Amino acid sequence: MSPRHLLRAFERWRRADAALVLATVFETEGSTYSKAGAQMLIDAEGNFQGMLSGGCLEGDLAHRAREVLTTGTPQQVSYDLGSNDEELWGLGVGCDGLMRIFLQPLTSANSYQPFAAMAEVYESLQLGAAATVLSSTGSDFQAGMSEVISGINALQEINAGEPADWLRTGMQTVLRTRRSYRQTFERGDSTVDVLFASLRPPPNVLVLGAGLDAEPVVRLISDLGWRVTVQDHRPAYIEKGNFSCADRVLNCAASDLLTELDLSLYDAAIVMSHHLQTDRSYLELLAESTLAYIGLLGPRERRRRLLHDLGDAGAKLAGRVHGPAGLNIGGRGPASIALSIVAEMHQVLMQDEA
């Protein structure tokens, strides 16, 4: 589930002053639908956005969320989905693995924290990290206390006072590794259990070319909840194209692209103008970027020729240009080609979550 889907639902609920519960996976064992750090939001009526189990547990989580809102107290819940004890759970889910989930209330009374701060990190396009106290044997740290930090080290205060060094260190570790983890600390007479969660904004993709074959590519990217910008140097292509689901649509010469956007905010690009000189210009600009994935439409010989003609710029692109773009999944036509391209891009960008 992309954080963008959560953010849209969160903003609707917040405008309506609805009471919510944030459910966060903090530990898993075996095969599970979600891993540590995965989130979903649940309202008082049991409506939810996001899925943690693929449908196995969401009904029970909605019931428990109502308890959390009634008491105002965070709650931990464990589901041993590999257990045969149906009487214990009464769920009959037929899933596998073990999943532990932390439920905490979000209301106007607590300014919807910590998710409001997490939402700001997601919208900033910067990596972030959150530290949430799951439990504590003492009174100095209470379950649900949280701190959020962005990838540019701009701390957002949620509780009074600066976070302790041990919390800051844990969040900085998450920023480096991009992985969530749980750790227990001994602080004086207290044992404090903390989840350090990775806050990853949705990938931001640049589609360079607005032909008819770009439309299904843009739709698939949008359906994933990712950000997408469409650019073409030909006004007619922009005017005729259906790119209502794109976040931005640009019409400028390739040479002016860097005056219109900041490539450092993007994770991937797909070069598909079908115009040799324009594709060469785009690749030359992308050579100076740190994009993890660059897809190029056309046969291998076309890619080889373009990179050769670019000289030093082509050398900088070595290993990052996938051409012909897309996985070999069979099928023909714009929709199948779009699926193969987006699947390959997804594989590259999400490989550290595999």
HUPESUL-V340773 format. One record per residue. RES is the residue in three letters. PHI is phi in radians with two decimals (* if undefined). OMEGA is omega in whole degrees, 0 to 359 (NA if undefined). Layout:
RES;PHI;OMEGA + RES;PHI;OMEGA
//
This chain:
MET;*;179 + SER;-1.26;176 + PRO;-1.06;180 + ARG;-1.13;177 + HIS;-1.13;176 + LEU;-1.13;183 + LEU;-1.11;180 + ARG;-1.10;178 + ALA;-1.16;180 + PHE;-1.05;181 + GLU;-1.13;177 + ARG;-1.10;181 + TRP;-1.16;181 + ARG;-1.14;178 + ARG;-1.08;180 + ALA;-1.52;180 + ASP;1.03;182 + ALA;-1.40;174 + ALA;-1.44;185 + LEU;-2.27;171 + VAL;-2.24;174 + LEU;-1.67;177 + ALA;-1.84;184 + THR;-2.25;174 + VAL;-1.24;179 + PHE;-2.04;176 + GLU;-2.83;176 + THR;-2.41;172 + GLU;-2.43;179 + GLY;1.27;183 + SER;-1.50;179 + THR;-2.39;182 + TYR;-1.15;182 + SER;-2.19;178 + LYS;-2.03;182 + ALA;-0.94;180 + GLY;1.77;179 + ALA;-1.12;187 + GLN;-2.29;167 + MET;-2.58;179 + LEU;-2.02;182 + ILE;-2.32;177 + ASP;-1.71;186 + ALA;-1.17;180 + GLU;-1.57;180 + GLY;1.60;174 + ASN;-1.26;182 + PHE;-2.51;174 + GLN;-2.22;185 + GLY;1.72;178 + MET;-2.40;179 + LEU;-1.86;185 + SER;-2.31;182 + GLY;1.31;178 + GLY;1.90;182 + CYS;-1.19;192 + LEU;-2.00;189 + GLU;-1.04;179 + GLY;-1.11;179 + ASP;-1.18;178 + LEU;-1.12;178 + ALA;-1.10;177 + HIS;-1.11;180 + ARG;-1.19;178 + ALA;-1.09;178 + ARG;-1.10;177 + GLU;-1.11;180 + VAL;-1.10;180 + LEU;-1.21;179 + THR;-1.20;183 + THR;-1.56;184 + GLY;1.28;184 + THR;-1.97;176 + PRO;-1.04;184 + GLN;-2.50;172 + GLN;-1.79;177 + VAL;-2.42;180 + SER;-2.07;177 + TYR;-2.18;174 + ASP;-1.62;187 + LEU;-1.34;176 + GLY;-1.66;182 + SER;-1.33;176 + ASN;-1.64;184 + ASP;-1.42;182 + GLU;-1.16;181 + GLU;-1.15;181 + LEU;-1.12;185 + TRP;-1.59;182 + GLY;1.13;184 + LEU;-1.86;182 + GLY;0.97;190 + VAL;-1.38;179 + GLY;1.20;177 + CYS;-1.64;182 + ASP;-2.49;177 + GLY;1.56;180 + LEU;-2.10;182 + MET;-2.40;176 + ARG;-2.02;189 + ILE;-2.27;179 + PHE;-1.88;180 + LEU;-1.95;179 + GLN;-2.40;184 + PRO;-1.32;174 + LEU;-2.19;181 + THR;-2.43;177 + SER;-1.10;180 + ALA;-1.14;177 + ASN;-1.87;178 + SER;0.99;179 + TYR;1.00;177 + GLN;-1.55;13 + PRO;-1.62;188 + PHE;-1.19;178 + ALA;-1.07;177 + ALA;-1.23;177 + MET;-1.08;180 + ALA;-1.07;178 + GLU;-1.12;178 + VAL;-1.16;179 + TYR;-1.01;182 + GLU;-1.28;183 + SER;-1.34;184 + LEU;1.15;177 + GLN;-1.91;172 + LEU;-1.10;178 + GLY;-2.53;179 + ALA;-2.57;178 + ALA;-2.27;173 + ALA;-2.02;181 + THR;-2.22;177 + VAL;-1.32;179 + LEU;-1.48;178 + SER;-2.85;178 + SER;-2.70;179 + THR;-1.50;179 + GLY;-2.02;183 + SER;-1.68;182 + ASP;-1.24;180 + PHE;-2.19;182 + GLN;-1.88;178 + ALA;-0.98;180 + GLY;1.75;175 + MET;-1.06;186 + SER;-2.47;171 + GLU;-2.33;181 + VAL;-2.25;179 + ILE;-2.32;180 + SER;-1.67;182 + GLY;-1.16;178 + ILE;-1.74;175 + ASN;1.07;174 + ALA;-1.63;185 + LEU;-1.27;176 + GLN;-1.94;185 + GLU;-1.29;177 + ILE;-2.03;174 + ASN;-2.01;183 + ALA;-1.08;176 + GLY;1.56;178 + GLU;-1.28;177 + PRO;-1.20;178 + ALA;-1.12;182 + ASP;-1.01;183 + TRP;-1.21;175 + LEU;-1.31;180 + ARG;-1.08;179 + THR;-1.08;179 + GLY;-1.11;180 + MET;-1.19;178 + GLN;-1.15;175 + THR;-1.10;178 + VAL;-1.10;179 + LEU;-1.09;180 + ARG;-1.30;187 + THR;-1.62;184 + ARG;1.06;180 + ARG;-2.20;177 + SER;-1.44;177 + TYR;-2.73;181 + ARG;-2.01;181 + GLN;-2.56;178 + THR;-1.89;182 + PHE;-2.13;171 + GLU;-1.79;181 + ARG;-2.11;184 + GLY;1.13;179 + ASP;-1.60;185 + SER;-1.90;169 + THR;-1.86;187 + VAL;-2.05;180 + ASP;-1.77;188 + VAL;-2.23;170 + LEU;-1.76;172 + PHE;-1.74;188 + ALA;-1.93;176 + SER;-1.44;177 + LEU;-1.92;185 + ARG;-1.91;177 + PRO;-1.14;178 + PRO;-1.12;178 + PRO;-0.99;181 + ASN;-2.02;189 + VAL;-2.05;178 + LEU;-1.93;178 + VAL;-1.78;185 + LEU;-1.79;185 + GLY;2.39;185 + ALA;-2.16;176 + GLY;-1.27;180 + LEU;-1.03;181 + ASP;-1.27;178 + ALA;-1.37;184 + GLU;-1.06;178 + PRO;-1.16;176 + VAL;-1.10;181 + VAL;-1.12;180 + ARG;-1.10;180 + LEU;-1.11;178 + ILE;-1.07;179 + SER;-1.12;180 + ASP;-1.07;177 + LEU;-1.25;184 + GLY;1.49;178 + TRP;-1.54;175 + ARG;-1.52;181 + VAL;-2.57;175 + THR;-2.02;178 + VAL;-1.92;180 + GLN;-2.35;173 + ASP;-2.62;181 + HIS;-1.46;182 + ARG;-1.87;182 + PRO;-0.99;183 + ALA;-1.08;180 + TYR;-1.16;179 + ILE;-1.17;183 + GLU;-1.18;183 + LYS;-1.49;186 + GLY;-1.29;176 + ASN;-1.87;183 + PHE;-2.16;183 + SER;-1.13;181 + CYS;-1.55;178 + ALA;-1.33;177 + ASP;-1.34;177 + ARG;-2.47;174 + VAL;-2.26;184 + LEU;-2.03;175 + ASN;-2.38;180 + CYS;-2.65;175 + ALA;-1.15;179 + ALA;-0.98;181 + SER;-1.18;181 + ASP;-1.74;188 + LEU;-1.04;184 + LEU;-1.24;174 + THR;-1.47;183 + GLU;-1.74;182 + LEU;-2.63;180 + ASP;-1.85;183 + LEU;-1.10;181 + SER;-1.17;179 + LEU;-1.57;183 + TYR;-1.89;180 + ASP;-1.86;185 + ALA;-2.71;176 + ALA;-2.47;175 + ILE;-2.14;182 + VAL;-1.64;186 + MET;-2.58;178 + SER;-1.40;183 + HIS;1.08;179 + HIS;-2.22;191 + LEU;-0.96;183 + GLN;-1.14;179 + THR;-1.20;177 + ASP;-1.06;178 + ARG;-1.10;179 + SER;-1.13;178 + TYR;-1.08;181 + LEU;-1.10;179 + GLU;-1.11;177 + LEU;-1.20;183 + LEU;-1.19;180 + ALA;-1.06;181 + GLU;-1.53;183 + SER;-1.61;176 + THR;-1.98;181 + LEU;-0.99;181 + ALA;-1.35;182 + TYR;-2.37;173 + ILE;-2.28;179 + GLY;-1.68;181 + LEU;-2.27;177 + LEU;-1.33;179 + GLY;1.99;183 + PRO;-1.23;181 + ARG;-1.03;181 + GLU;-1.10;177 + ARG;-1.12;177 + ARG;-1.07;181 + ARG;-1.03;181 + ARG;-1.15;180 + LEU;-1.09;182 + LEU;-1.15;177 + HIS;-1.12;181 + ASP;-1.12;182 + LEU;-1.41;177 + GLY;1.06;182 + ASP;-1.07;178 + ALA;-1.10;177 + GLY;-1.11;178 + ALA;-1.12;179 + LYS;-1.18;182 + LEU;-1.55;183 + ALA;-0.97;178 + GLY;1.50;181 + ARG;-1.86;181 + VAL;-1.58;178 + HIS;-1.80;181 + GLY;-2.59;3 + PRO;-1.21;182 + ALA;-1.11;174 + GLY;1.95;175 + LEU;-1.44;179 + ASN;-1.45;182 + ILE;-1.88;182 + GLY;1.39;178 + GLY;1.59;180 + ARG;-2.34;177 + GLY;1.66;185 + PRO;-0.99;183 + ALA;-1.17;180 + SER;-1.17;179 + ILE;-1.14;178 + ALA;-1.06;179 + LEU;-1.05;181 + SER;-1.15;180 + ILE;-1.16;182 + VAL;-1.16;178 + ALA;-1.12;179 + GLU;-1.14;179 + MET;-1.08;178 + HIS;-1.06;180 + GLN;-1.03;181 + VAL;-1.23;185 + LEU;-1.26;184 + MET;-1.86;186 + GLN;-1.11;180 + ASP;-1.36;176 + GLU;-1.76;183 + ALA;-1.19;NA
//
